Amino acid sequence: TMIFNVDIIVSYVSKFMSLQAGDIITTGTPPGVGMGMKPQLFLKAGDQMKLAIDNLGEQNSKVVPV
C-alpha cells in the first residue's frame, strides 16, 4: 500500500547520491499506524515499543512524558 514502490524509491535516490552496500533508505510510515485508525490511537507515557529486525536484534523503548 505504498505510494511509490521500492524500485522507484531506489531509482530516485540514486539520482542524487551513490548508494553503497548496507545503505538504508527509509520508506515512510506503514499502514496500520495509530493516526490511520478510527478512532485514532497514539503512543502515551508508559507504552512500550519494540523494534525487531530478523537476524539483527531488537530495541525496546518505553514512552516517557516530556
C-alpha positions, 0 to 999 in steps of 0.5 A, a space after each residue: 500500500 505504498 505510494 511509490 514502490 521500492 524500485 522507484 524509491 531506489 531509482 530516485 535516490 540514486 539520482 542524487 547520491 551513490 548508494 553503497 552496500 548496507 545503505 538504508 533508505 527509509 520508506 515512510 510510515 506503514 499502514 496500520 499506524 495509530 493516526 490511520 485508525 478510527 478512532 485514532 490511537 497514539 503512543 502515551 507515557 508508559 507504552 512500550 515499543 519494540 523494534 525487531 529486525 530478523 537476524 539483527 536484534 531488537 530495541 525496546 523503548 518505553 514512552 516517557 512524558 516530556 
